[in-house]
């Protein structure tokens, strides 16, 4: 336990081993992309439903 490198050095070594990011690729983590798209879709859907409700009662 006491002979390990500090966490910062271990993270830096892992990041250095990663290949360079591809041009135009914004999400390299699949689940993050899924969550982002799901949240955007939910917000748009809530706005459309809310607008429909307001227009129905106006």
C-alpha positions, 0 to 999 in steps of 0.5 A, spaced: 500 500 500 505 504 501 509 503 495 504 505 490 505 511 486 500 517 488 493 517 484 495 523 480 501 519 477 497 513 476 491 517 472 496 521 468 499 514 466 492 511 464 491 518 460 497 518 456 496 511 454 489 513 451 489 514 443 488 521 441 480 523 440 477 523 433 475 529 430 468 531 431 467 525 437 464 529 443 462 523 447 467 518 448 463 514 453 457 511 451 453 511 457 454 518 458 451 519 451 445 515 452 444 519 458 445 526 455 440 524 449 435 521 454 435 528 458 434 532 451 429 528 449 425 528 455 425 536 456 423 536 449 417 532 450 415 535 456 415 542 453 411 539 447 406 536 452 406 542 456 404 547 450 399 542 448 395 542 455 396 550 455 393 551 448 387 546 449 385 550 455 386 557 452 
